[in-house]
Amino acid sequence: MSSNHTPGPWTCGDGYFLVGPHAGMTVAILADSVGSQMDTAAHASTTVSAVERLANCRLVAAAPELLAVLRDLLIAESREGRLTPQQLGKARAAIAKASDEGKEEGHAPPQDR
């Protein structure tokens, strides 16, 4: 199981930049408003508070570790079988959403047992 994203760890830098594992590597910059640059006056952007931006930055910075932990849980589950089919489905859907798994050649993510 591999992903094409920048490997972690990611951290929140000054100005709500997501910083990658190499010095000075910017993974992403979190916007200070919600909306599109193509918004019209009728759909103006909404400013995001500094508290919300920092929370968003921390959540996104945790993504590589969260994905790795979720994958590890599915491996452990395959040995012990303690998760419900619904929990397995949600875990697999989250992994597929966060990675390229199940998207190549039109394959769907693995189904519950």
C-alpha positions as CSV (number, residue, x, y, z in Angstrom):
1,M,0.0,0.0,0.0
2,S,1.6,3.2,-1.1
3,S,0.5,6.8,-1.6
4,N,1.8,9.5,-3.9
5,H,1.5,12.2,-1.3
6,T,4.5,14.0,0.3
7,P,5.6,11.7,3.2
8,G,5.1,12.9,6.8
9,P,5.7,14.1,9.3
10,W,4.0,17.4,8.5
11,T,3.8,20.3,10.9
12,C,2.1,23.6,11.0
13,G,4.6,26.4,10.3
14,D,4.3,30.2,10.6
15,G,1.4,31.6,8.6
16,Y,-0.5,28.3,8.5
17,F,1.9,26.6,6.1
18,L,2.1,22.9,6.2
19,V,5.7,22.0,6.4
20,G,7.0,18.7,5.1
21,P,9.8,16.4,6.4
22,H,12.6,18.3,4.7
23,A,13.7,21.7,5.9
24,G,11.9,24.5,4.1
25,M,9.5,22.2,2.2
26,T,6.0,23.7,2.0
27,V,3.3,21.0,1.5
28,A,0.4,23.4,1.4
29,I,-0.8,26.9,2.5
30,L,-4.2,27.1,4.3
31,A,-6.4,29.8,3.1
32,D,-7.7,32.6,5.3
33,S,-11.1,32.5,3.7
34,V,-13.6,30.0,2.4
35,G,-14.6,30.3,-1.2
36,S,-13.3,30.3,-4.7
37,Q,-11.3,32.9,-6.5
38,M,-14.0,32.6,-9.1
39,D,-16.7,33.6,-6.6
40,T,-19.0,36.4,-7.6
41,A,-20.2,39.2,-5.3
42,A,-23.3,37.0,-4.6
43,H,-21.0,34.2,-3.3
44,A,-18.4,36.2,-1.4
45,S,-15.8,34.4,0.6
46,T,-16.2,34.0,4.4
47,T,-13.2,34.8,6.6
48,V,-11.9,31.9,8.7
49,S,-10.8,32.7,12.2
50,A,-7.2,32.2,13.3
51,V,-8.4,29.5,15.8
52,E,-10.2,27.6,13.0
53,R,-7.2,28.0,10.6
54,L,-4.8,26.6,13.3
55,A,-7.3,23.7,13.9
56,N,-7.5,23.0,10.2
57,C,-3.7,23.1,9.9
58,R,-3.3,20.6,12.8
59,L,-5.9,18.3,11.3
60,V,-4.3,18.3,7.8
61,A,-0.8,18.0,9.3
62,A,-1.9,14.8,11.1
63,A,-3.2,13.2,7.8
64,P,-0.1,11.1,7.0
65,E,0.0,9.6,10.5
66,L,-3.8,9.1,10.6
67,L,-3.6,7.2,7.2
68,A,-0.7,5.0,8.5
69,V,-2.5,4.2,11.7
70,L,-5.7,3.3,9.9
71,R,-3.8,1.0,7.5
72,D,-2.1,-0.7,10.5
73,L,-5.5,-1.2,12.2
74,L,-6.9,-2.9,9.1
75,I,-3.9,-5.2,9.0
76,A,-4.4,-6.0,12.7
77,E,-8.1,-6.6,12.1
78,S,-7.4,-9.0,9.3
79,R,-5.6,-11.1,12.0
80,E,-8.0,-10.7,14.8
81,G,-11.4,-9.9,13.2
82,R,-12.8,-7.6,15.8
83,L,-14.3,-4.8,13.6
84,T,-17.8,-4.8,12.3
85,P,-18.4,-4.8,8.5
86,Q,-19.6,-1.2,8.9
87,Q,-16.4,-0.1,10.6
88,L,-14.3,-1.9,8.0
89,G,-16.2,-0.2,5.2
90,K,-15.7,3.2,6.7
91,A,-12.0,2.6,7.3
92,R,-11.5,1.4,3.7
93,A,-13.4,4.3,2.3
94,A,-11.3,6.8,4.3
95,I,-8.1,5.2,3.1
96,A,-9.4,5.3,-0.5
97,K,-10.3,9.0,-0.1
98,A,-6.9,9.9,1.3
99,S,-4.8,7.8,-1.2
100,D,-4.8,6.5,-4.7
101,E,-5.9,3.0,-3.6
102,G,-8.8,1.6,-5.6
103,K,-8.6,4.4,-8.2
104,E,-6.2,2.9,-10.6
105,E,-7.8,1.1,-13.6
106,G,-11.3,1.7,-12.3
107,H,-10.9,-0.7,-9.3
108,A,-13.2,0.0,-6.3
109,P,-11.8,-0.1,-2.8
110,P,-11.9,-3.6,-1.1
111,Q,-15.3,-4.6,0.1
112,D,-16.3,-5.7,3.6
113,R,-16.2,-9.4,4.3
